[in-house]
Every structure is written in structure tokens, then in C-alpha cells.
């Protein structure tokens, strides 16, 4: 019985999968950061959000949004740069016999017969770069990061943070104050978290309920903590 051929992966999904970590981390942190400002202000006052006003939420929200977005983007850039440097340093240690011994030891540990492991290693020795890359993966669990651009990854993190993080502030941009703006912010925040969860589901093909549920749950916990702190401090 022949199986139906799989549909080729679209280029947009492939590119999204390449930067899924940056999009999810940046987007989720952006949503939580700005909504924490909204929730903290709401929890800090006893007589409704109009007492402080939407302008204060916008000022503090935007300040945190862009400051944290820059921090996240640069953090991702520096992290990837450090990973590149670490990979090159460790890879330089895998030369010749050490790479071959590492790969052979890994094959034997996985149940490959000694004769077969020796044959595979002998073939790979004629391709030292491939052998060194395999040794790095087996020994340190590291893959060649040269296909990842630190600048691009940092920029994607920054943009995801700003794009998703601005959504909880939208009701305040349109001039809302008080409970109406707070309710609108809750709605846009929930929508943003659901959209982020759906993106995870679409790209990773995890169960939709789990992908969305985990994303919304994390955001709800952070928002609850922010509101609680504001209520305790300001109450």
C-alpha cells in the first residue's frame, strides 16, 4: 500500500521554523512585559484605572517595551556570538585521531559492531571537516552555528518583542481610560497570546490545545503576579 506523498513545506513555514525560538521568546516576553505594566497599575489603585490615567500606562509601558526589546535583541546577538566562539574553540580541538576516536566510541556505544564502526570511521577520515562536525555533535551536542546570523537573530527577537508587546497597549493608544481600557488590554493580550500559541502549533505541529494552553497559561501567571504585587504595594 503506497502512502500519499507529503506536501512540500512552504518557504514561509521553513523560515518561521528557523526563527521560532526568537519569535516565541521575544513575543511572549513582550506581551508579558507590557501587560505587567497595565496589570501593575490596575492593581495599585483602589478606585479604578482612571485615577492614574491611560497616559501613565503608555509612558511606562512604551519605555519598558523598547528598553526591554533592545535588551532582548542585544542579548540574543551576544548569546549567539558567544556560541559561535565556543564552537570554534572546541572544534579546533577535534583534529585527526581525536575526532575519529570520538565518532567510533559513539557508534560502539549505540550498538554498532566494532568492525562496522571501524569501517564508517575510516570512510569519514577522508572527510576531516565532516568528521570534526560529527565529533562536536557527539561529544558536546553542538552543531555548526555558521548558518545562524547573530545580527538577524537579534533583530527578529527585537521585532517580535515590539510587535507582540505593543498589543496590550493598543486600548490606551486610542484614548481609553479606566476599566474600559483595562478590559480592552486584557482582550488584546489574550488574543496576542493565543496568536503566539497558534504560531507554535502551526510551525511545530504540536497539539493545538497544548501549544495555545501553555502560552496563555504562562502569560496569565505573569499577569496575575504583576497585578498582585501592584495591589499589595499600592493597596
N, C-alpha and C positions, 0 to 999 in steps of 0.2 A: 504494500500500500504506500503510495507516494504521498509525501507531506506537501502542503501548499508552500510555495516559495515565500520567504519573508519579504515584506516590503522594505525597500532600502530606506535607511534612516535619512530624514531630511537634514539639509545643511544647518538650518536654524536650530534644530534639536541638538545636533552634534556640537555646535558652538556653545549652546547653553550648557550642555553637559561639561564642556571643558572648564567653564567658569562657575559651575553650580555652587562650589564652596564659597566663593567670593560673593555671589548673589545672595545666597541664603544667610550667611553670616552678616554681610553688610545690611541687607534688607531687614532682617529680624532685629538687629541691634538698632537700626534707625527707627523702626516702629516703636520699639520699647523705650528708647531714649526720649523721643519727643512726647509720647503718651505719658511717660512717667512725669514729665513736667506738668502736663494737663491734670493728671490724677493727683499729683502732689499739691498743686494749687487748690484743687477742689476739696481735698481732704483737710487742708489747712485752715479753712474758714467755716464759720458756723452758720452764716446767713445766706449761702448761695454764692455762685461764682461771680455774679455781677459786682460783688463787693470789691473784688480785685480788678476785674475787667479783662476783656479779651486782649487789650494791648500788652498787658504784662505777660500773659501767656505767650503771645507772639514774640516779644523781645527775648524772653528767657528760652523759649522753645527754639527759635531760629539760631540764637547764639550757641546753644548746646548742639543743635543739629549740625551746623557747619564745622564747629570746633571738633566734635567727635568724628565727623565724616573725614576730615583731614587727618585726624589721628589714626583712624582705622585704615585709610588708604595708605598712609606712610608706613604704618605698622605692617601691613601686608607686603609692601615693597621691601622693607628691610628684612622681614622674615624670609622672603624668597631669595633675596640676595645672600643672606647668611646660609640658606640651604644650598645654594649653588656653590658657595665657597667650601662648605663642609664636604659636599660631594666630590669636588675636585681634589681636595686634600686627601680624603680617604681612598679615592680611586687611584691616586698616584702610588699608593702602597701595594696595589694589586698588579704586580708585574710578573710575567713569566710563570715560574713554577708555583708561586703562591696562588695565583688565580686558578691554575689547573687543579691544584690540591683542594682548594675550596669547593670548586664545582664537583669534583669527583667525590669528595666527602659528603656533599649534599645529596648526590644521586644515590650513594650507598645507603645513606640514612633513610631515603624514601623507598628502599627495597629493590633498587636496580641491581642486577647481578654484577659482580666485580668485573667480569670480562666486558660486559656491555658498557659499564661506566667508564672503563679504560678506553674503549673504542670511541665513545662520544667525546671524551676529554681530548683524545688525540686529534680528532677532527677539528675541534674548536681551537686547538693550539695554533692552527694555521690562520686563525682569525682572532688575533690578540685583543682587538678592541671589543669584539663581541664577548670573548671570554672574560674580560675585565668587567664588562657591564653585568654579566650574569653573576660573577663573583660578588659584586657590590649588592645585587638584589638578594642573593642567598645569605650573605654574611650580615648585612646591615639593613636589609629591607628597603633599600633606596634605589630609585630609578633615575635615569638621566634626566635632569630638570631643564636641559637646554631649550626644550620646546616651550617652556613657560617663561614669558616675559615678565620680570618684576614690575616694570612700568605699567604694562597692560593690566596685570592682576590688581595692582594698586588702584588704577583708575576705575576698573569695574567695581571694586569694593566701595570706592568713594561714591560713584554714581548710584549704585544700588542703595547705599545708606541714605543719600539725599532723596532719591525718588520715592522710596517707601516711607522714609522718615517724615517727609513733608505732609503725608496724607492725614495724620491726626490733627494737623494744624489748619487744614482747609476750612473748617467751620468758622475759625477765628479770622481768616483772611476775608471772608465775605461779610464781616461786621457783626457776627453773632456774639452775644454775651450771655452770661448766666447759664441756667440749666439747659437752654436750647442748644447753646454751643457745646456744652459738655456732652449732651446726648448725641449730637452730630459727630463729635470727636470719637465717642465710643463706637458709633456705627461705622465710621470710616476706618478706624483702627481694626475692628473685627473684619471688615471687608479686605483690608490690606493683608492681614494675617492669613485669611482664607485663600487669597490670591497667591501668596507665597507658598502655602501648603499645596495648592493645586499645581504650582510650578514644579515643586519637588516630585509630586506624583507623576506629572507628565514626563519628566526627564528621567527619573529613576525607576518608574513603573512599580514603585511600592504600592501597597494597598492605599486607595484614596483616603479612606477613613483614618488610617494611621498617620499618613503624611499631613493631612489637614489638622487632625486632632492634636498631634504633638505640637505643631506650630502654634495653634491657637492656645493650647494649654500653657506653653512657656510664656507667651505674651500676657495671658490673664494672670499668671502668678506674679510676674514682674509689676504689672499694673496694680494689682492688689497690695503688694508690698509698698509701692510708692504712695498709694492713697492712704494706707495705714500709717506710714511714717508722717505724712502731712497732717493727718488727723490728730496723731499723738502730740506732735510738736506744736501745731497751730491751735489745737483744741484747748 
